[in-house]
Amino acid sequence: MEVKKSLFDNLQNFFGFEKFKGEQEEIITSILSGNDTFVIMPTGGGKSMCYQLPALMSDGTAIVISPLIALMKNQVDQLRAFGSTDSIAHFLNSSLNKTETAKVKQDVLSGETKLLYVAPESLSKQENIDFLRDIDISFVAVDEAHCISEWGHDFRPEYRKIRQIIGQLGENIPIIALTATATPKVQQDIQKNLQMQNSQVFKSSFNRPNLFYEIRPKKNELKEIIKYIKSQNGKAGIIYCLSRKKVEEVAETLNVNGIKALPYHAGLDANTRATTQDKFLMEDVQVIVATIAFGMGIDKPDVRFVIHYDMPKSMEGYYQETGRAGRDGGEGNCIAFYDQKDIDKLAKFMKDKPVSEREIGTQILKEVIDYAESSVCRRKQILHYFGESYNESSCSNMCDNCRSPKERFEAEADLLAVLRLINTLGENFDAEHIINILAGLEDAEMNTFSHDEMPEFGSGKDRGVVIWKSVLRQAVIHNFLGKDIDSYGILKLTKYGKSFIDAPYSIKFIINTDFDKIKASDDDEVKGGGGALDDVLLGMLKDLRKKIAKQKNIPPFVIFQDPSLEEMASQYPINMDELKQISGVGNGKAMRYGAPFIELIKKYVEENDIDRPQDMVVKSTVNKSSLKVSIIQNIDRQIPLDDIASSKGLGMPALIQEIESIVSSGTKLNLNYYIDDVIDEDKQDEVFDYFRTAEEDSIDLALAELGEGDYSREEIQLMRIKFLSELGN
């Protein structure tokens, strides 16, 4: 293989760099020398350079096998920008039409193309194998090589056939396999499958010293996320969720709360996904909310935070996704929200998979739980997982466990009590039942089995439920117990558990108070308020409302209702985005009446040196927004309200409440088509005149004034909606 110029000349000529990164030079020299080469290099380490430069320097065309169409396009665009002609790099995949495919093949055959990116599915097509046999192949690069292994986080069966196909393309073609995540087990799998046991292996450190790792309990997580993003001053970030539905919900909630966000998942068409990526790259949007499909095909160096709304299914997935933060060496914060319920859900999904797949999946998931619940340095755990030893003193407090060490307790006696009890019960019960026995908690199952009569019942009452949960959970993590997913989480003793019963020894466990004490409560979604009510400011806001009402000759409540003013007096909104987050203030009302209120609050905050609550109330329209849109559309089409209520599964009072909410937030609705049918014109005029002069918009006061015998509550409510819509909006 002819090397046309020195490595450094080519590095500078093609890419404009003065020096290589890490082991790039040795890797490139290895593949140029015709050696099979295996590269394990973390995201951001410069993996693509390891095959791009030797391809540009070699005779013939390098075949790059990659599973991601977006990644291919991104890299081809970059190479064309460096090169003098577009034909220098091409991709061959299902996104091309016949004419485009013919053009690619023509450029490759003419010798103009130095890199040809191929998806594994395209590679296995016989017509493409026949075509590639006829060209001069410099080497084959297998990118994302972890896809070969069932133990990898992104296993793809078609990757298993790659070696067989390369054998059909010609003899002694050098292979370079590259991956950003490989445990020792995955590494062996890749080498064995690609028949590269004698390859030169280059393994870079997986340590990313600029990344801060943190696990938070999953409680009020949307509020936490919004509060965090607002503190980031517009810095770019990615939020990962496990389901498409959750991606859509979180993206919508962020937008409603004044954060520019877009969803990204495989359910969106290719054009939408490409546009979304471009908007993120061009900083037209601050946050992408995505399934794991996002981030692998783009190279944005200044992502400043990666948030896992849900814990990922594997440590490889977690490492790769967090690795998208701080690729320029700058700040990168990695926050994951953890809840045992999410893990249980993932375990349940695996229940119906084939036994071998389920066993592998369960072990991979166990590593995630171990990581989330452990008090050990996060960095040490990540690097240990990838077969790298690490001294946690080097972490420099760049993880939550090193920054705030958790409390430990001597657990020998507690663990022994748990294991002995499970053994006595014949390994037939789950963790909850074991905890209830030790803590002395009665339930139906306890009475059924007469376990409340056992000597162990209540024997650990003084230790408390939190300690027993901590012991049970960590007994599983440390492999004293196994959890049988098939049998709904029944606990079984492992060989380590049995030997501990025979010969117990001192062992320290952590009190996992963060995760054990926190239960999702009904008030997780904050409805309003958040700070203490400022009575002085509230009085000033009411005076301002009265003054504007007089100028416009409308009652004060038409402008903003009392609950909205009270929320303003506790949250201190000082710009339009913050004002729109106040309940009862939609876009219309904010634009029409908001400016003087913002001005007053801003001045008041400055003059009184007010420390504003940073976590503005999370305004949640998720799950409700589609209902509201549908109601508005039905009213526009003049569908009778009782028909709308019936079609939405609502009673009339609930529907009227939804309509009131829409109107009081500033949206104009015309209900005349319905009101004219159910309320006499004279009665309408009387109620309208009453509200025109009323100090308050109370239905009870209106009924008392107008006569309860003459009007129903529903009629007054409908007329109040008409009044607010016509005068206020």
Secondary structure by P-SEA (a helix, b strand, c coil): ccccccaaaaaaacccccccccaaaaaaaaaaaccbbbbbcccccccccccaaaaaacccbbbbbbccaaaaaaaaaaaaaacccccccccccccccaaaaaaaaaaaaaccccbbbbcccccccaaaaaaaaaccccbbbbccccccccccccccccccaaaaaaaaaccbbbbbbbbccccaaaaaaaaaaacccccbbbbcccccccbbbbbbcccaaaaaaaaaaaacccccbbbbbccaaaaaaaaaaaaaaccccccccccccaaaaaaaaaaaaaccccccccccccccccccccccccccccccccaaaaaaaaccccccccbbbbbbbbbaaaaaaaaaaaccccaaaaaaaaaaaaaaaaaaaccccaaaaaaaaacccccccccccccccccbbbbbcccaaaaaaaaaaaaaacccccaaaaaaaaaccccaaaaaacccccccccccccccaaaaaaaaaaaaaaccbbbcccccbbbbbcaaaaaaaacccbbbbcccccccccccccccccccccccccaaaaaaaaaaaaaaaaaacccccccccaaaaaaaaccccccaaaaaacccccaaaaaaccaaaaaaaaaaaaaacccccccccccccccaaaaaaaaaaaaaacccaaaaaaaacccaaaaaaaaaaaaaabbbbbaaaaaaacccaaaaaaaaaaaaccccccaaaaaaaaccccccaaaaaaaaaaaaaaccc
